[in-house]
Amino acid sequence: MDYSQFLNMIPEATLMLALIIVFCADFALSKSPRKTYVLSILTGALLLCQLVPCFLAEPATAFGGLYVSSAIVNVMKTVLTLGTFIVVVMSQSWLNNHATKISGEFYLLVISTLLGMYMMMSAGHFLMFFLGLEMASVPMACLVAFDRYKQKSAEAAAKYILTATFSSGVMLYGISFLYGAVGTLYFDDMAAQIQLTPLTIMGMVFFFSGLGFKISLVPFHFWTADTYEGAPTPVTGYLSVVSKGAATLTLAIILMHVFGRLVEYWQPLLWIVIMLTITVGNLMAIRQNELKRFMAFSSISQAGYIMLAVVGNSAASLTALTFYVLVYVAANMAVFTVISTVEENNGGKTQMNAYNGLYQTNPKLALLMTLALFSLAGIPPFAGMFSKFFVFMAAVGGHESAPFWPYFVVFIALLNTVVSLYYYLLIVKAMYITKEENPLPTFKNGAAINWSLAICTVGILLFGICSCIYEWIDKAAVAM
């Protein structure tokens, strides 16, 4: 065996090294009262260092095409690593209060999940993709159940793992159809040989259904609200942005590359699923009073917007998708950081009425929450407006054969943007307008929370106006 091929997997190799370092540090600090603090600093530093190999990695292949890394995949690895870093920073306060003795396991599970996402995105073979997917899903279920003193956390993990198991079975069933029809599971070979047959259509639909669960597309979204509500808030944030980003890029690459010849069949499927996902997510979010369930349905709607880019079936689609995920990481993690700190200082409450009058006592926190919500809604001049604009432009491009439907789908998405603005403003109304006799008292955030909010706020304000970021992503997408 040629072990030198691991040199082509620098991001994965360095992340595996980080996992080993954290594992050894967890043992060395087993009796230290400052264990959580030290491990948080160590894990955060390792993830910051991980940005370097992700950013500088060159496109490469290894192990006979099982591993295939492209420029756009390396860009997404950089984005997801940044999102994971924010999760690690914001989780320090929660771990200090809830899980001091097992904080090492939390960081190990987070890194393990990220490693699985790396492998999933860099797969060049369906079985390698499936192994990466499971490597990401199983530790994620453990993270959802991490709050061992909370019944809802165990319930959320049970729902997540049962649905994940069922969706994995459906996906494997579809992959077996594809193997039976083509005789290979390598992406390149399948793309060259695939033909329109009932077997390949069934395989494609089953595969899409299995991965649709990971992205929370309608009608595969039923697990999302219960899992988001029951999971620890830092884990909910991780699940909503990092996991979703990896799954969406992987699905986009496979649809555009492997199933490129069947584009006229999977595009109408995407049109229907996207309209349902955006509309159902928005309408259900309006009815929520619990903020984590509220953000769950918001994330379902956002998944529809992310997948809207794929409809364009071009390099611009991958650029828009990756840029949207980057902006979404900044805005959504800012929201969940605020939810986490309010929850910690308000007896664990996550109801919307807990934010009544927040501006009176914690004006800076209310302002940052407002900026993040405006970005999620796509209000200018925040980065969310630019990300939605690029997604809409990518969706309507390159459809000479069916020019009506892409514009109709984008029109539905634009209408839903107005709906989303309404329910995001419900939180703003609670913080600034709704009167509360006993609002949440003034409190000071820890340094970790402040750093997390600062990073997210910089992203919300600058990602949209710094054109070099979009150009960097576009260059990587064109080079694929």
C-alpha positions in Angstrom: 0.0 0.0 0.0 1.3 3.4 -0.9 1.0 5.5 2.2 2.3 8.6 0.5 -1.2 9.1 -0.9 -2.2 10.4 2.5 -0.1 13.5 1.5 -2.9 14.3 -0.9 -5.3 14.4 2.0 -3.7 17.2 3.9 -6.9 18.8 5.4 -8.1 15.4 6.6 -4.7 14.4 7.9 -4.2 17.6 9.9 -7.7 17.4 11.3 -7.0 13.8 12.4 -3.9 15.0 14.1 -6.0 17.7 15.9 -8.3 14.9 17.0 -5.4 12.9 18.5 -4.0 16.0 20.2 -7.4 16.8 21.9 -7.8 13.1 22.8 -4.4 13.0 24.6 -5.0 16.4 26.2 -8.3 15.2 27.6 -6.5 12.4 29.4 -3.8 14.7 30.7 -6.3 17.2 32.1 -8.7 14.6 33.6 -8.3 16.0 37.1 -7.8 19.7 36.2 -10.5 22.1 37.5 -9.8 24.3 34.4 -10.2 21.4 32.0 -13.0 22.9 29.9 -11.3 26.2 29.6 -8.0 24.7 28.5 -9.6 22.2 26.0 -11.7 25.0 24.5 -8.6 27.1 23.9 -6.7 24.1 22.5 -9.5 23.0 20.2 -10.1 26.5 19.0 -6.4 27.0 18.3 -6.2 23.7 16.4 -9.3 24.7 14.3 -7.7 28.1 13.5 -4.6 26.3 12.4 -6.8 23.9 10.3 -7.9 26.9 8.2 -4.4 27.0 6.7 -4.3 23.5 5.1 -7.9 23.9 4.0 -7.2 27.3 2.4 -3.9 26.3 0.7 -4.8 22.7 -0.3 -4.5 21.9 -4.0 -7.0 19.7 -5.9 -5.9 16.1 -5.6 -6.9 12.5 -5.8 -5.9 9.5 -3.7 -6.6 5.7 -3.5 -7.6 5.1 -7.0 -10.2 7.9 -7.2 -12.0 7.1 -3.9 -10.8 10.5 -2.6 -11.2 13.5 -4.9 -10.7 17.0 -3.7 -11.4 20.0 -5.8 -10.9 23.8 -5.3 -14.5 24.5 -4.4 -14.5 21.6 -1.9 -11.5 23.0 -0.2 -13.2 26.4 0.0 -16.2 24.8 1.7 -13.9 23.0 4.1 -12.5 26.4 5.1 -16.1 27.7 5.6 -17.2 24.8 7.7 -14.0 24.9 9.8 -14.7 28.5 10.5 -18.3 27.6 11.6 -17.0 24.8 13.8 -14.5 27.2 15.4 -17.4 29.6 16.3 -19.3 26.6 17.8 -16.4 25.6 19.9 -15.9 29.2 21.2 -19.6 29.7 22.0 -20.0 26.3 23.7 -17.4 27.0 26.4 -19.9 28.8 28.7 -22.5 26.0 28.3 -19.9 23.3 29.0 -18.7 25.1 32.2 -22.2 25.1 33.5 -23.5 21.7 32.4 -20.8 19.2 31.4 -17.4 20.1 33.0 -16.4 16.5 33.6 -17.1 15.3 30.0 -16.2 18.4 28.1 -13.4 16.5 26.3 -15.9 14.2 24.7 -17.8 17.2 23.4 -14.7 18.5 21.5 -13.8 15.1 20.3 -17.3 14.5 18.9 -17.3 17.9 17.2 -14.0 17.3 15.4 -15.0 13.7 14.5 -18.2 15.1 12.9 -16.2 17.7 10.9 -13.8 15.0 9.7 -16.8 12.9 8.4 -18.0 16.0 6.6 -14.6 16.4 5.0 -14.6 12.8 3.8 -18.2 13.1 2.5 -17.4 16.2 0.4 -14.2 14.7 -1.0 -15.6 11.4 -1.9 -15.2 10.1 -5.5 -17.1 6.9 -4.9 -20.6 6.4 -3.5 -19.4 4.0 -0.7 -16.7 6.5 0.4 -19.4 9.2 0.4 -21.7 7.0 2.5 -18.9 6.2 5.0 -18.2 10.0 5.4 -21.9 10.6 5.9 -22.2 8.0 8.7 -18.9 9.3 10.2 -20.6 12.7 10.5 -24.1 11.5 11.5 -23.2 9.1 14.4 -21.1 11.6 16.5 -23.8 14.2 15.7 -26.4 12.0 17.4 -24.1 11.8 20.4 -23.8 15.6 20.5 -27.6 16.0 20.3 -27.9 13.7 23.4 -25.0 15.4 25.2 -27.2 17.1 27.9 -27.6 13.9 29.9 -29.7 15.6 32.6 -32.3 16.7 30.1 -35.0 14.3 28.9 -35.7 16.3 25.7 -32.1 15.9 24.7 -32.3 12.1 24.8 -35.6 12.3 23.0 -34.2 14.5 20.3 -31.2 12.2 19.8 -33.5 9.2 19.5 -35.6 10.9 16.8 -32.5 12.0 15.0 -30.8 8.6 14.9 -34.0 6.7 14.0 -34.7 9.1 11.1 -31.0 9.0 10.1 -31.1 5.2 10.1 -34.2 5.1 7.9 -32.8 7.7 5.5 -29.5 5.9 5.2 -31.4 2.7 4.3 -33.3 4.5 1.6 -30.1 6.1 0.3 -28.3 2.7 0.2 -31.3 1.2 -1.6 -31.0 3.9 -4.3 -27.2 3.4 -4.5 -27.8 -0.3 -5.1 -30.1 0.6 -8.0 -27.5 2.8 -9.5 -24.9 0.1 -9.2 -27.2 -2.4 -10.8 -27.9 -0.1 -13.7 -24.3 1.1 -14.4 -22.0 -1.5 -12.8 -19.8 1.0 -11.0 -20.0 3.4 -8.0 -17.2 5.7 -9.0 -18.6 9.2 -9.7 -16.6 9.7 -12.9 -17.4 6.3 -14.4 -21.0 6.6 -13.5 -21.3 10.1 -15.1 -19.8 8.7 -18.3 -22.0 5.6 -18.5 -25.3 6.6 -16.9 -28.4 6.3 -19.2 -32.1 7.1 -18.8 -33.7 4.0 -17.4 -36.3 3.3 -14.7 -33.6 1.9 -12.5 -31.4 5.0 -12.7 -34.4 7.3 -12.1 -35.4 5.3 -9.0 -31.8 5.2 -7.8 -31.5 9.0 -8.2 -34.8 9.7 -6.4 -33.9 7.4 -3.5 -30.5 8.9 -3.2 -31.9 12.4 -3.2 -34.5 11.4 -0.5 -31.8 10.1 1.8 -29.6 13.2 1.5 -32.7 15.5 1.7 -33.0 14.3 5.3 -29.6 15.8 6.2 -30.5 19.1 4.6 -34.0 19.2 6.1 -35.8 19.5 2.8 -39.6 19.1 2.7 -41.0 16.5 3.0 -37.9 15.0 4.9 -38.0 17.7 7.6 -40.2 16.3 10.3 -37.3 15.5 12.7 -35.8 19.0 12.6 -37.9 21.0 15.1 -37.9 18.3 17.8 -34.2 17.7 17.4 -33.3 21.4 17.4 -35.4 22.1 20.5 -34.0 19.1 22.5 -30.3 19.4 21.6 -28.0 21.7 23.6 -28.1 25.2 22.0 -24.4 25.1 20.7 -25.1 21.7 19.1 -28.3 23.1 17.5 -26.2 25.9 15.9 -23.7 23.3 14.7 -26.4 21.1 13.2 -28.1 24.0 11.5 -25.1 25.5 9.6 -22.1 23.2 9.4 -23.9 19.9 8.8 -26.3 21.6 6.3 -23.4 23.2 4.4 -21.6 20.0 3.9 -24.7 18.1 2.7 -25.8 20.8 0.3 -22.5 21.1 -1.5 -22.2 17.3 -1.7 -25.7 17.0 -3.2 -25.0 19.8 -5.6 -21.8 18.2 -6.9 -23.3 14.8 -7.3 -26.4 16.1 -9.1 -24.4 18.3 -11.5 -21.6 15.8 -12.1 -22.9 12.3 -11.7 -26.4 12.9 -12.8 -25.6 15.6 -15.3 -27.2 13.7 -18.2 -30.4 13.5 -16.3 -30.7 17.2 -15.6 -34.1 17.5 -17.3 -35.5 15.0 -14.8 -33.9 16.2 -11.5 -34.4 19.9 -12.1 -38.3 19.7 -12.0 -37.9 17.6 -8.8 -35.8 20.4 -7.3 -38.3 23.1 -8.4 -41.1 21.3 -6.5 -39.0 20.5 -3.4 -37.6 24.0 -3.2 -41.0 25.7 -3.4 -42.4 23.4 -0.7 -39.3 23.7 1.5 -39.3 27.5 1.5 -43.0 27.9 1.9 -43.6 25.3 4.6 -40.6 26.4 6.6 -41.8 30.0 6.6 -45.4 29.3 7.4 -44.6 27.0 10.2 -42.0 29.4 11.7 -44.8 32.0 12.1 -46.6 29.7 14.5 -43.6 29.1 16.8 -43.2 30.6 20.3 -40.2 28.5 21.3 -37.1 30.2 19.7 -35.2 27.0 18.9 -38.2 25.5 17.1 -38.6 28.9 15.5 -35.0 28.7 14.2 -35.5 25.1 13.1 -38.3 26.1 10.7 -36.2 29.1 9.6 -33.3 26.7 8.8 -35.7 24.6 6.8 -36.6 27.6 4.7 -33.0 28.6 4.4 -32.2 25.1 3.1 -34.6 25.8 0.2 -32.8 29.0 -0.6 -29.5 27.3 -0.6 -30.7 24.5 -2.9 -32.2 27.2 -5.2 -28.7 27.8 -6.5 -28.4 24.2 -7.7 -31.2 24.7 -10.2 -28.9 26.8 -12.4 -26.6 23.7 -12.9 -23.5 25.8 -13.6 -20.2 27.0 -11.9 -22.2 30.1 -10.8 -24.5 27.7 -8.9 -21.6 26.3 -6.8 -20.3 29.9 -6.2 -23.7 31.1 -5.0 -24.3 28.1 -2.9 -20.9 28.3 -1.1 -21.2 32.1 -0.6 -24.7 31.6 0.8 -23.4 29.0 3.3 -20.6 31.3 4.4 -23.0 34.2 5.1 -25.5 31.8 6.7 -22.8 30.6 9.1 -22.1 34.1 10.3 -25.8 35.1 10.7 -27.2 31.9 12.1 -24.3 31.4 14.6 -24.8 34.9 15.8 -28.5 34.1 16.5 -27.7 30.9 18.3 -24.9 32.6 20.3 -27.5 35.1 21.6 -30.0 32.3 22.3 -27.4 30.4 24.2 -26.3 33.3 26.4 -29.9 34.4 27.1 -30.8 30.8 28.0 -27.9 30.6 30.4 -28.9 33.8 32.2 -32.6 33.3 32.2 -33.0 29.9 33.9 -32.9 27.9 30.6 -35.9 29.7 29.0 -35.9 29.8 25.2 -39.5 31.1 24.8 -39.9 34.3 22.7 -41.4 36.2 25.6 -38.0 35.8 27.4 -36.7 38.5 25.0 -39.4 41.0 25.9 -37.7 44.3 26.7 -34.2 42.9 26.1 -33.1 46.2 24.6 -33.8 48.0 27.9 -31.3 45.9 29.9 -28.9 44.5 27.3 -29.0 46.9 24.3 -25.7 45.6 22.7 -27.0 42.0 22.7 -30.3 43.1 21.2 -28.6 45.1 18.5 -26.4 42.1 17.4 -29.4 39.9 17.4 -31.2 42.4 15.2 -28.3 42.6 12.7 -28.2 38.8 12.4 -32.0 38.5 11.9 -31.9 41.2 9.2 -29.1 39.4 7.4 -31.1 36.1 7.5 -34.1 38.0 6.1 -32.0 39.5 3.3 -32.3 43.1 4.2 -29.7 45.4 2.7 -26.9 46.3 3.3 -26.2 43.2 5.2 -24.5 40.2 3.7 -27.7 38.1 3.6 -29.1 40.4 0.9 -26.1 39.7 -1.4 -26.2 36.0 -0.8 -29.9 35.8 -1.8 -29.2 38.0 -4.8 -26.5 35.7 -6.1 -28.7 32.6 -5.4 -31.5 34.1 -7.5 -29.2 35.0 -10.3 -27.7 31.5 -10.4 -31.2 30.0 -10.4 -32.4 31.8 -13.5 -29.3 31.3 -15.5 -28.9 28.8 -18.3 -32.5 27.6 -18.8 -33.1 28.2 -22.6 -35.3 25.0 -22.8 -37.6 25.8 -19.9 -37.3 29.6 -19.2 -40.6 29.9 -17.3 -40.2 27.6 -14.3 -36.9 29.0 -12.9 -38.4 32.5 -12.9 -41.6 31.2 -11.2 -39.6 29.4 -8.5 -37.6 32.5 -7.9 -40.8 34.6 -7.7 -42.1 32.2 -5.0 -38.8 32.6 -3.2 -39.1 36.4 -3.3 -42.6 36.3 -1.9 -41.4 34.1 0.9 -38.7 36.5 1.7 -41.4 39.0 2.6 -43.0 36.3 4.9 -39.6 35.6 6.5 -39.1 39.3 7.2 -42.4 39.3 9.1 -41.5 36.5 11.5 -38.0 37.7 12.0 -39.4 41.1 13.0 -41.5 39.3 15.7 -38.3 38.8 17.7 -37.2 42.4 17.0 -40.6 43.6 18.2 -40.2 41.6 21.4 -36.8 43.1 22.1 -37.5 46.7 21.3 -41.3 47.4 21.5 -43.0 44.8 23.8 -43.2 46.1 27.3 -42.1 43.8 30.2 -42.4 44.6 33.9 -39.6 42.3 34.8 -37.3 42.0 31.7 -34.2 39.9 31.7 -31.7 41.7 34.1 -28.5 43.2 32.8 -25.6 40.7 32.6 -22.1 40.5 31.2 -21.1 38.0 28.6 -18.0 35.9 29.0 -15.0 36.5 26.8 -15.8 33.5 24.6 -19.3 34.7 23.9 -18.0 38.2 23.0 -15.5 36.7 20.6 -18.1 34.6 19.0 -20.5 37.5 18.5 -17.6 39.7 17.2 -16.6 37.2 14.5 -20.2 36.7 13.4 -20.9 40.5 13.3 -17.8 41.1 11.2 -19.0 38.5 8.8 -22.6 39.9 8.6 -21.2 43.4 7.9 -18.3 42.7 5.6 -18.9 39.5 3.6 -21.4 41.2 1.3 -19.2 44.3 0.5 -15.8 42.6 0.3 -15.9 41.4 -3.3 -12.6 39.5 -2.9 -14.4 36.8 -0.9 -16.9 36.2 -3.7 -14.2 36.3 -6.3 -12.2 33.7 -4.4 -15.1 31.4 -4.2 -16.0 32.0 -7.9 -12.4 31.2 -9.0 -12.6 27.9 -7.1 -15.9 27.0 -8.6 -14.8 27.7 -12.2 -11.7 25.7 -11.7 -13.7 22.6 -10.8 
